[in-house]
Amino acid sequence: MTIYEQAIEIAKILSTKLGQDIKLLEIADVTVIADYMVIATGRSSTQVKALADEVEFKMSQKGIEPTHIEGHRSDSWILLDYTDVIVNVFNEEARQFYDLDRLWQDGKEIDLSDIID
């Protein structure tokens, strides 16, 4: 599975668990920390955790494990680091506060309209 396919798969997983406002940004030309960033919002702290857990579970089934996880005790933001793909799952308030959409605006947003609902 290519890095791009991993990022797309993560976006699909988030979509199936009803993640909101899912964005996939190609950030390879902007930073060396990763090639892609996936950002999604959950409607509650329970859904934020469920979204992150589902990504971790489904990717693990494919033999892909995160190298680092941050925020599992948090109810507002969980980060899964897959080295080349970084996943950020927020509640609405934390997403607005940290505003990664604006922070990474120089990245190229990948159109997901044909990939997720």
A tleap script that builds the chain and sets N, CA, C and O, in Angstrom:
source leaprc.protein.ff14SB
mol = sequence {
  NMET THR ILE TYR GLU GLN ALA ILE GLU ILE
  ALA LYS ILE LEU SER THR LYS LEU GLY GLN
  ASP ILE LYS LEU LEU GLU ILE ALA ASP VAL
  THR VAL ILE ALA ASP TYR MET VAL ILE ALA
  THR GLY ARG SER SER THR GLN VAL LYS ALA
  LEU ALA ASP GLU VAL GLU PHE LYS MET SER
  GLN LYS GLY ILE GLU PRO THR HIE ILE GLU
  GLY HIE ARG SER ASP SER TRP ILE LEU LEU
  ASP TYR THR ASP VAL ILE VAL ASN VAL PHE
  ASN GLU GLU ALA ARG GLN PHE TYR ASP LEU
  ASP ARG LEU TRP GLN ASP GLY LYS GLU ILE
  ASP LEU SER ASP ILE ILE CASP
}
set mol.1.N position { 0.848 -1.173 0.000 }
set mol.1.CA position { 0.000 0.000 0.000 }
set mol.1.C position { 0.897 1.242 0.000 }
set mol.1.O position { 1.774 1.380 0.853 }
set mol.2.N position { 0.674 2.135 -0.953 }
set mol.2.CA position { 1.463 3.364 -1.019 }
set mol.2.C position { 1.059 4.307 0.118 }
set mol.2.O position { 0.044 4.103 0.782 }
set mol.3.N position { 1.853 5.313 0.319 }
set mol.3.CA position { 1.543 6.305 1.354 }
set mol.3.C position { 0.225 7.010 1.028 }
set mol.3.O position { -0.605 7.236 1.909 }
set mol.4.N position { 0.046 7.352 -0.248 }
set mol.4.CA position { -1.204 7.991 -0.671 }
set mol.4.C position { -2.392 7.075 -0.387 }
set mol.4.O position { -3.419 7.535 0.113 }
set mol.5.N position { -2.267 5.791 -0.699 }
set mol.5.CA position { -3.351 4.839 -0.447 }
set mol.5.C position { -3.637 4.706 1.049 }
set mol.5.O position { -4.788 4.531 1.448 }
set mol.6.N position { -2.598 4.789 1.872 }
set mol.6.CA position { -2.797 4.766 3.325 }
set mol.6.C position { -3.633 5.966 3.764 }
set mol.6.O position { -4.576 5.825 4.542 }
set mol.7.N position { -3.283 7.129 3.263 }
set mol.7.CA position { -3.995 8.355 3.622 }
set mol.7.C position { -5.457 8.288 3.181 }
set mol.7.O position { -6.353 8.679 3.928 }
set mol.8.N position { -5.692 7.793 1.972 }
set mol.8.CA position { -7.059 7.645 1.464 }
set mol.8.C position { -7.829 6.635 2.316 }
set mol.8.O position { -8.987 6.868 2.660 }
set mol.9.N position { -7.199 5.534 2.652 }
set mol.9.CA position { -7.838 4.501 3.475 }
set mol.9.C position { -8.242 5.063 4.837 }
set mol.9.O position { -9.329 4.768 5.334 }
set mol.10.N position { -7.382 5.859 5.428 }
set mol.10.CA position { -7.694 6.476 6.716 }
set mol.10.C position { -8.889 7.408 6.583 }
set mol.10.O position { -9.773 7.402 7.440 }
set mol.11.N position { -8.930 8.205 5.528 }
set mol.11.CA position { -10.078 9.097 5.297 }
set mol.11.C position { -11.363 8.279 5.154 }
set mol.11.O position { -12.404 8.663 5.686 }
set mol.12.N position { -11.293 7.156 4.441 }
set mol.12.CA position { -12.471 6.286 4.278 }
set mol.12.C position { -12.931 5.719 5.616 }
set mol.12.O position { -14.128 5.685 5.899 }
set mol.13.N position { -11.984 5.276 6.436 }
set mol.13.CA position { -12.322 4.724 7.749 }
set mol.13.C position { -13.031 5.785 8.590 }
set mol.13.O position { -14.050 5.504 9.221 }
set mol.14.N position { -12.497 6.983 8.597 }
set mol.14.CA position { -13.119 8.073 9.353 }
set mol.14.C position { -14.525 8.367 8.844 }
set mol.14.O position { -15.423 8.673 9.628 }
set mol.15.N position { -14.711 8.274 7.546 }
set mol.15.CA position { -16.021 8.516 6.947 }
set mol.15.C position { -17.030 7.445 7.362 }
set mol.15.O position { -18.182 7.759 7.664 }
set mol.16.N position { -16.603 6.189 7.376 }
set mol.16.CA position { -17.539 5.112 7.732 }
set mol.16.C position { -17.986 5.220 9.183 }
set mol.16.O position { -19.068 4.742 9.525 }
set mol.17.N position { -17.182 5.835 10.041 }
set mol.17.CA position { -17.550 6.043 11.447 }
set mol.17.C position { -18.186 7.427 11.654 }
set mol.17.O position { -18.300 7.904 12.784 }
set mol.18.N position { -18.595 8.057 10.557 }
set mol.18.CA position { -19.312 9.333 10.560 }
set mol.18.C position { -18.494 10.513 11.080 }
set mol.18.O position { -19.027 11.431 11.703 }
set mol.19.N position { -17.181 10.469 10.811 }
set mol.19.CA position { -16.356 11.634 11.093 }
set mol.19.C position { -16.832 12.791 10.220 }
set mol.19.O position { -17.305 12.583 9.103 }
set mol.20.N position { -16.705 13.992 10.729 }
set mol.20.CA position { -17.182 15.165 10.007 }
set mol.20.C position { -16.026 16.010 9.497 }
set mol.20.O position { -14.924 15.994 10.047 }
set mol.21.N position { -16.309 16.745 8.434 }
set mol.21.CA position { -15.358 17.701 7.852 }
set mol.21.C position { -13.971 17.069 7.680 }
set mol.21.O position { -12.968 17.620 8.133 }
set mol.22.N position { -13.932 15.921 7.027 }
set mol.22.CA position { -12.684 15.193 6.825 }
set mol.22.C position { -11.880 15.870 5.722 }
set mol.22.O position { -12.383 16.108 4.623 }
set mol.23.N position { -10.634 16.174 6.031 }
set mol.23.CA position { -9.748 16.787 5.044 }
set mol.23.C position { -8.475 15.974 4.935 }
set mol.23.O position { -7.945 15.476 5.928 }
set mol.24.N position { -7.995 15.852 3.713 }
set mol.24.CA position { -6.715 15.206 3.440 }
set mol.24.C position { -5.826 16.238 2.779 }
set mol.24.O position { -6.144 16.763 1.711 }
set mol.25.N position { -4.708 16.522 3.427 }
set mol.25.CA position { -3.774 17.515 2.913 }
set mol.25.C position { -2.459 16.849 2.554 }
set mol.25.O position { -1.901 16.078 3.335 }
set mol.26.N position { -1.973 17.157 1.360 }
set mol.26.CA position { -0.633 16.725 0.979 }
set mol.26.C position { 0.314 17.809 1.447 }
set mol.26.O position { 0.256 18.944 0.973 }
set mol.27.N position { 1.192 17.458 2.382 }
set mol.27.CA position { 2.059 18.463 3.004 }
set mol.27.C position { 3.538 18.219 2.731 }
set mol.27.O position { 4.390 18.889 3.316 }
set mol.28.N position { 3.853 17.283 1.865 }
set mol.28.CA position { 5.250 16.917 1.589 }
set mol.28.C position { 6.085 18.095 1.091 }
set mol.28.O position { 7.279 18.165 1.379 }
set mol.29.N position { 5.476 19.021 0.348 }
set mol.29.CA position { 6.214 20.170 -0.174 }
set mol.29.C position { 6.358 21.297 0.852 }
set mol.29.O position { 7.076 22.271 0.626 }
set mol.30.N position { 5.658 21.143 1.992 }
set mol.30.CA position { 5.633 22.194 3.006 }
set mol.30.C position { 6.508 21.851 4.205 }
set mol.30.O position { 7.048 22.740 4.863 }
set mol.31.N position { 6.644 20.556 4.485 }
set mol.31.CA position { 7.368 20.117 5.683 }
set mol.31.C position { 8.001 18.744 5.460 }
set mol.31.O position { 7.651 18.028 4.522 }
set mol.32.N position { 8.920 18.398 6.324 }
set mol.32.CA position { 9.542 17.069 6.254 }
set mol.32.C position { 8.920 16.107 7.263 }
set mol.32.O position { 9.292 14.935 7.299 }
set mol.33.N position { 7.981 16.579 8.084 }
set mol.33.CA position { 7.442 15.713 9.138 }
set mol.33.C position { 6.549 14.596 8.617 }
set mol.33.O position { 6.422 13.554 9.261 }
set mol.34.N position { 5.927 14.800 7.454 }
set mol.34.CA position { 5.035 13.784 6.882 }
set mol.34.C position { 4.702 14.175 5.451 }
set mol.34.O position { 4.958 15.298 5.017 }
set mol.35.N position { 4.125 13.221 4.729 }
set mol.35.CA position { 3.674 13.498 3.365 }
set mol.35.C position { 2.211 13.941 3.338 }
set mol.35.O position { 1.819 14.768 2.514 }
set mol.36.N position { 1.406 13.380 4.251 }
set mol.36.CA position { -0.033 13.677 4.279 }
set mol.36.C position { -0.494 13.922 5.696 }
set mol.36.O position { 0.063 13.387 6.655 }
set mol.37.N position { -1.531 14.747 5.810 }
set mol.37.CA position { -2.201 14.967 7.080 }
set mol.37.C position { -3.695 14.780 6.853 }
set mol.37.O position { -4.274 15.327 5.914 }
set mol.38.N position { -4.299 14.000 7.730 }
set mol.38.CA position { -5.746 13.793 7.698 }
set mol.38.C position { -6.307 14.476 8.937 }
set mol.38.O position { -5.817 14.271 10.048 }
set mol.39.N position { -7.335 15.285 8.736 }
set mol.39.CA position { -7.978 16.004 9.831 }
set mol.39.C position { -9.459 15.665 9.799 }
set mol.39.O position { -10.087 15.689 8.741 }
set mol.40.N position { -10.017 15.347 10.974 }
set mol.40.CA position { -11.448 15.034 11.057 }
set mol.40.C position { -11.992 15.530 12.388 }
set mol.40.O position { -11.245 15.764 13.338 }
set mol.41.N position { -13.302 15.683 12.433 }
set mol.41.CA position { -13.983 16.150 13.632 }
set mol.41.C position { -14.993 15.106 14.087 }
set mol.41.O position { -15.711 14.514 13.281 }
set mol.42.N position { -15.029 14.899 15.399 }
set mol.42.CA position { -16.062 14.069 16.014 }
set mol.42.C position { -17.028 14.959 16.766 }
set mol.42.O position { -16.651 16.029 17.242 }
set mol.43.N position { -18.268 14.525 16.875 }
set mol.43.CA position { -19.304 15.345 17.505 }
set mol.43.C position { -19.242 15.324 19.029 }
set mol.43.O position { -19.850 16.175 19.678 }
set mol.44.N position { -18.516 14.362 19.616 }
set mol.44.CA position { -18.433 14.244 21.063 }
set mol.44.C position { -17.083 13.626 21.423 }
set mol.44.O position { -16.371 13.119 20.555 }
set mol.45.N position { -16.741 13.672 22.710 }
set mol.45.CA position { -15.489 13.049 23.137 }
set mol.45.C position { -15.521 11.546 22.882 }
set mol.45.O position { -14.496 10.945 22.558 }
set mol.46.N position { -16.692 10.945 23.027 }
set mol.46.CA position { -16.833 9.512 22.749 }
set mol.46.C position { -16.564 9.217 21.281 }
set mol.46.O position { -15.889 8.239 20.957 }
set mol.47.N position { -17.087 10.053 20.391 }
set mol.47.CA position { -16.866 9.817 18.968 }
set mol.47.C position { -15.417 10.103 18.573 }
set mol.47.O position { -14.871 9.405 17.719 }
set mol.48.N position { -14.790 11.101 19.166 }
set mol.48.CA position { -13.375 11.381 18.877 }
set mol.48.C position { -12.553 10.128 19.167 }
set mol.48.O position { -11.734 9.715 18.346 }
set mol.49.N position { -12.773 9.527 20.330 }
set mol.49.CA position { -12.041 8.315 20.700 }
set mol.49.C position { -12.408 7.154 19.775 }
set mol.49.O position { -11.530 6.397 19.360 }
set mol.50.N position { -13.689 7.006 19.451 }
set mol.50.CA position { -14.129 5.912 18.571 }
set mol.50.C position { -13.512 6.047 17.176 }
set mol.50.O position { -13.119 5.046 16.577 }
set mol.51.N position { -13.425 7.262 16.662 }
set mol.51.CA position { -12.821 7.490 15.345 }
set mol.51.C position { -11.345 7.089 15.358 }
set mol.51.O position { -10.884 6.368 14.474 }
set mol.52.N position { -10.618 7.555 16.354 }
set mol.52.CA position { -9.192 7.224 16.442 }
set mol.52.C position { -8.983 5.731 16.642 }
set mol.52.O position { -8.094 5.136 16.032 }
set mol.53.N position { -9.798 5.127 17.491 }
set mol.53.CA position { -9.689 3.683 17.740 }
set mol.53.C position { -9.964 2.880 16.470 }
set mol.53.O position { -9.289 1.885 16.205 }
set mol.54.N position { -10.940 3.304 15.696 }
set mol.54.CA position { -11.278 2.582 14.462 }
set mol.54.C position { -10.151 2.678 13.434 }
set mol.54.O position { -9.830 1.693 12.769 }
set mol.55.N position { -9.557 3.853 13.304 }
set mol.55.CA position { -8.423 4.004 12.388 }
set mol.55.C position { -7.292 3.083 12.834 }
set mol.55.O position { -6.713 2.359 12.023 }
set mol.56.N position { -6.984 3.116 14.120 }
set mol.56.CA position { -5.900 2.288 14.634 }
set mol.56.C position { -6.194 0.799 14.412 }
set mol.56.O position { -5.308 0.047 14.003 }
set mol.57.N position { -7.411 0.380 14.676 }
set mol.57.CA position { -7.799 -1.027 14.520 }
set mol.57.C position { -7.736 -1.472 13.057 }
set mol.57.O position { -7.129 -2.495 12.740 }
set mol.58.N position { -8.366 -0.700 12.172 }
set mol.58.CA position { -8.432 -1.092 10.752 }
set mol.58.C position { -7.054 -1.061 10.090 }
set mol.58.O position { -6.742 -1.929 9.274 }
set mol.59.N position { -6.239 -0.081 10.429 }
set mol.59.CA position { -4.907 -0.019 9.844 }
set mol.59.C position { -4.031 -1.151 10.392 }
set mol.59.O position { -3.203 -1.703 9.666 }
set mol.60.N position { -4.211 -1.492 11.657 }
set mol.60.CA position { -3.482 -2.606 12.253 }
set mol.60.C position { -3.816 -3.917 11.544 }
set mol.60.O position { -2.946 -4.769 11.364 }
set mol.61.N position { -5.077 -4.074 11.143 }
set mol.61.CA position { -5.486 -5.262 10.390 }
set mol.61.C position { -4.740 -5.353 9.064 }
set mol.61.O position { -4.566 -6.445 8.521 }
set mol.62.N position { -4.302 -4.216 8.544 }
set mol.62.CA position { -3.548 -4.175 7.292 }
set mol.62.C position { -2.042 -4.232 7.544 }
set mol.62.O position { -1.242 -4.109 6.617 }
set mol.63.N position { -1.668 -4.420 8.814 }
set mol.63.CA position { -0.255 -4.512 9.156 }
set mol.63.C position { 0.435 -3.175 9.300 }
set mol.63.O position { 1.663 -3.106 9.271 }
set mol.64.N position { -0.336 -2.108 9.457 }
set mol.64.CA position { 0.220 -0.759 9.561 }
set mol.64.C position { -0.083 -0.219 10.957 }
set mol.64.O position { -1.241 -0.024 11.327 }
set mol.65.N position { 0.985 0.017 11.723 }
set mol.65.CA position { 0.845 0.463 13.105 }
set mol.65.C position { 1.320 1.907 13.251 }
set mol.65.O position { 2.265 2.317 12.577 }
set mol.66.N position { 0.676 2.677 14.121 }
set mol.66.CA position { 1.176 4.034 14.361 }
set mol.66.C position { 2.498 3.982 15.114 }
set mol.66.O position { 2.716 3.113 15.959 }
set mol.67.N position { 3.374 4.925 14.793 }
set mol.67.CA position { 4.644 4.992 15.513 }
set mol.67.C position { 4.488 5.755 16.820 }
set mol.67.O position { 5.297 5.614 17.737 }
set mol.68.N position { 3.434 6.566 16.891 }
set mol.68.CA position { 3.208 7.368 18.094 }
set mol.68.C position { 1.736 7.752 18.169 }
set mol.68.O position { 1.097 8.002 17.146 }
set mol.69.N position { 1.211 7.796 19.373 }
set mol.69.CA position { -0.173 8.234 19.616 }
set mol.69.C position { -0.130 9.276 20.726 }
set mol.69.O position { 0.537 9.087 21.743 }
set mol.70.N position { -0.842 10.366 20.523 }
set mol.70.CA position { -0.955 11.419 21.536 }
set mol.70.C position { -2.425 11.670 21.824 }
set mol.70.O position { -3.266 11.609 20.927 }
set mol.71.N position { -2.724 11.952 23.084 }
set mol.71.CA position { -4.052 12.439 23.427 }
set mol.71.C position { -5.102 11.394 23.725 }
set mol.71.O position { -6.278 11.743 23.831 }
set mol.72.N position { -4.738 10.118 23.868 }
set mol.72.CA position { -5.761 9.105 24.125 }
set mol.72.C position { -6.504 9.362 25.434 }
set mol.72.O position { -7.637 8.910 25.597 }
set mol.73.N position { -5.892 10.070 26.354 }
set mol.73.CA position { -6.598 10.415 27.594 }
set mol.73.C position { -7.406 11.694 27.430 }
set mol.73.O position { -8.230 12.036 28.279 }
set mol.74.N position { -7.166 12.379 26.356 }
set mol.74.CA position { -7.864 13.633 26.087 }
set mol.74.C position { -9.242 13.342 25.509 }
set mol.74.O position { -9.459 12.299 24.891 }
set mol.75.N position { -10.151 14.255 25.711 }
set mol.75.CA position { -11.461 14.078 25.104 }
set mol.75.C position { -11.681 15.072 23.966 }
set mol.75.O position { -12.796 15.218 23.465 }
set mol.76.N position { -10.602 15.755 23.563 }
set mol.76.CA position { -10.780 16.783 22.546 }
set mol.76.C position { -9.907 16.606 21.301 }
set mol.76.O position { -10.268 17.098 20.232 }
set mol.77.N position { -8.758 15.909 21.414 }
set mol.77.CA position { -7.858 15.789 20.270 }
set mol.77.C position { -7.011 14.537 20.427 }
set mol.77.O position { -6.369 14.335 21.458 }
set mol.78.N position { -7.013 13.710 19.411 }
set mol.78.CA position { -6.155 12.536 19.382 }
set mol.78.C position { -5.350 12.572 18.090 }
set mol.78.O position { -5.893 12.798 17.009 }
set mol.79.N position { -4.048 12.346 18.222 }
set mol.79.CA position { -3.148 12.329 17.076 }
set mol.79.C position { -2.585 10.919 16.915 }
set mol.79.O position { -2.085 10.327 17.871 }
set mol.80.N position { -2.670 10.390 15.698 }
set mol.80.CA position { -2.060 9.112 15.346 }
set mol.80.C position { -0.978 9.406 14.319 }
set mol.80.O position { -1.259 9.966 13.260 }
set mol.81.N position { 0.256 9.029 14.630 }
set mol.81.CA position { 1.385 9.296 13.737 }
set mol.81.C position { 1.783 8.000 13.040 }
set mol.81.O position { 2.311 7.079 13.664 }
set mol.82.N position { 1.521 7.945 11.746 }
set mol.82.CA position { 1.907 6.799 10.919 }
set mol.82.C position { 3.161 7.128 10.102 }
set mol.82.O position { 3.323 6.622 8.992 }
set mol.83.N position { 4.024 7.948 10.628 }
set mol.83.CA position { 5.275 8.404 10.037 }
set mol.83.C position { 5.038 9.294 8.820 }
set mol.83.O position { 5.363 10.480 8.857 }
set mol.84.N position { 4.480 8.744 7.747 }
set mol.84.CA position { 4.248 9.525 6.528 }
set mol.84.C position { 2.837 10.110 6.455 }
set mol.84.O position { 2.552 10.964 5.616 }
set mol.85.N position { 1.966 9.644 7.338 }
set mol.85.CA position { 0.593 10.148 7.407 }
set mol.85.C position { 0.298 10.463 8.874 }
set mol.85.O position { 0.430 9.602 9.743 }
set mol.86.N position { -0.099 11.695 9.133 }
set mol.86.CA position { -0.468 12.113 10.481 }
set mol.86.C position { -1.976 12.311 10.510 }
set mol.86.O position { -2.546 12.988 9.655 }
set mol.87.N position { -2.613 11.706 11.511 }
set mol.87.CA position { -4.064 11.771 11.645 }
set mol.87.C position { -4.399 12.587 12.886 }
set mol.87.O position { -3.906 12.304 13.978 }
set mol.88.N position { -5.237 13.598 12.710 }
set mol.88.CA position { -5.708 14.434 13.809 }
set mol.88.C position { -7.218 14.323 13.895 }
set mol.88.O position { -7.924 14.651 12.941 }
set mol.89.N position { -7.718 13.859 15.041 }
set mol.89.CA position { -9.161 13.773 15.261 }
set mol.89.C position { -9.491 14.711 16.421 }
set mol.89.O position { -8.966 14.561 17.525 }
set mol.90.N position { -10.357 15.667 16.158 }
set mol.90.CA position { -10.704 16.715 17.118 }
set mol.90.C position { -12.182 16.682 17.463 }
set mol.90.O position { -12.990 16.123 16.721 }
set mol.91.N position { -12.533 17.288 18.601 }
set mol.91.CA position { -13.917 17.706 18.764 }
set mol.91.C position { -14.007 19.084 18.102 }
set mol.91.O position { -12.988 19.662 17.725 }
set mol.92.N position { -15.212 19.601 17.964 }
set mol.92.CA position { -15.394 20.848 17.208 }
set mol.92.C position { -14.639 22.024 17.828 }
set mol.92.O position { -14.010 22.808 17.117 }
set mol.93.N position { -14.703 22.141 19.145 }
set mol.93.CA position { -14.061 23.271 19.818 }
set mol.93.C position { -12.542 23.234 19.644 }
set mol.93.O position { -11.928 24.261 19.355 }
set mol.94.N position { -11.939 22.070 19.814 }
set mol.94.CA position { -10.481 21.951 19.673 }
set mol.94.C position { -10.056 22.185 18.231 }
set mol.94.O position { -9.004 22.775 17.985 }
set mol.95.N position { -10.857 21.733 17.280 }
set mol.95.CA position { -10.492 21.950 15.866 }
set mol.95.C position { -10.467 23.431 15.552 }
set mol.95.O position { -9.569 23.911 14.861 }
set mol.96.N position { -11.450 24.154 16.058 }
set mol.96.CA position { -11.465 25.601 15.832 }
set mol.96.C position { -10.302 26.276 16.548 }
set mol.96.O position { -9.678 27.185 16.000 }
set mol.97.N position { -10.009 25.836 17.769 }
set mol.97.CA position { -8.945 26.452 18.556 }
set mol.97.C position { -7.571 26.256 17.912 }
set mol.97.O position { -6.813 27.214 17.758 }
set mol.98.N position { -7.251 25.017 17.536 }
set mol.98.CA position { -5.932 24.729 16.961 }
set mol.98.C position { -5.844 25.107 15.487 }
set mol.98.O position { -4.756 25.390 14.986 }
set mol.99.N position { -6.957 25.115 14.799 }
set mol.99.CA position { -7.078 25.600 13.416 }
set mol.99.C position { -5.975 25.077 12.488 }
set mol.99.O position { -5.316 25.844 11.786 }
set mol.100.N position { -5.795 23.746 12.505 }
set mol.100.CA position { -4.784 23.147 11.626 }
set mol.100.C position { -5.099 23.375 10.159 }
set mol.100.O position { -4.196 23.408 9.323 }
set mol.101.N position { -6.389 23.534 9.841 }
set mol.101.CA position { -6.771 23.810 8.462 }
set mol.101.C position { -6.069 25.070 7.955 }
set mol.101.O position { -5.581 25.106 6.826 }
set mol.102.N position { -6.023 26.091 8.791 }
set mol.102.CA position { -5.348 27.340 8.421 }
set mol.102.C position { -3.829 27.187 8.521 }
set mol.102.O position { -3.090 27.655 7.655 }
set mol.103.N position { -3.375 26.527 9.587 }
set mol.103.CA position { -1.944 26.354 9.807 }
set mol.103.C position { -1.275 25.630 8.635 }
set mol.103.O position { -0.148 25.957 8.263 }
set mol.104.N position { -1.966 24.653 8.058 }
set mol.104.CA position { -1.412 23.866 6.953 }
set mol.104.C position { -2.030 24.259 5.609 }
set mol.104.O position { -2.080 23.441 4.690 }
set mol.105.N position { -2.494 25.490 5.490 }
set mol.105.CA position { -3.155 25.931 4.266 }
set mol.105.C position { -2.245 25.924 3.037 }
set mol.105.O position { -2.733 25.947 1.907 }
set mol.106.N position { -0.942 25.894 3.248 }
set mol.106.CA position { -0.021 25.824 2.120 }
set mol.106.C position { 0.075 24.412 1.540 }
set mol.106.O position { 0.632 24.211 0.460 }
set mol.107.N position { -0.472 23.439 2.268 }
set mol.107.CA position { -0.538 22.080 1.741 }
set mol.107.C position { -1.614 21.988 0.670 }
set mol.107.O position { -2.489 22.849 0.572 }
set mol.108.N position { -1.536 20.946 -0.121 }
set mol.108.CA position { -2.506 20.754 -1.204 }
set mol.108.C position { -3.649 19.884 -0.692 }
set mol.108.O position { -3.430 18.742 -0.286 }
set mol.109.N position { -4.869 20.422 -0.710 }
set mol.109.CA position { -6.021 19.634 -0.266 }
set mol.109.C position { -6.408 18.642 -1.363 }
set mol.109.O position { -6.587 19.014 -2.523 }
set mol.110.N position { -6.532 17.393 -0.976 }
set mol.110.CA position { -6.927 16.326 -1.899 }
set mol.110.C position { -8.458 16.256 -1.910 }
set mol.110.O position { -9.085 16.192 -0.853 }
set mol.111.N position { -9.043 16.268 -3.079 }
set mol.111.CA position { -10.498 16.197 -3.224 }
set mol.111.C position { -10.970 14.803 -2.851 }
set mol.111.O position { -10.592 13.823 -3.493 }
set mol.112.N position { -11.788 14.713 -1.823 }
set mol.112.CA position { -12.302 13.425 -1.350 }
set mol.112.C position { -13.749 13.183 -1.767 }
set mol.112.O position { -14.345 12.181 -1.370 }
set mol.113.N position { -14.315 14.080 -2.556 }
set mol.113.CA position { -15.742 13.988 -2.874 }
set mol.113.C position { -16.128 12.708 -3.600 }
set mol.113.O position { -17.254 12.233 -3.448 }
set mol.114.N position { -15.228 12.144 -4.378 }
set mol.114.CA position { -15.518 10.885 -5.076 }
set mol.114.C position { -15.134 9.669 -4.250 }
set mol.114.O position { -15.396 8.536 -4.654 }
set mol.115.N position { -14.520 9.892 -3.103 }
set mol.115.CA position { -13.973 8.783 -2.310 }
set mol.115.C position { -14.818 8.504 -1.062 }
set mol.115.O position { -15.037 7.349 -0.697 }
set mol.116.N position { -15.288 9.576 -0.412 }
set mol.116.CA position { -16.096 9.415 0.795 }
set mol.116.C position { -17.417 10.114 0.620 }
set mol.116.O position { -17.587 10.952 -0.266 }
set mol.117.N position { -18.353 9.757 1.477 }
set mol.117.CA position { -19.689 10.383 1.419 }
set mol.117.C position { -19.704 11.719 2.074 }
set mol.117.O position { -20.744 12.376 2.113 }
savepdb mol mol.pdb
quit
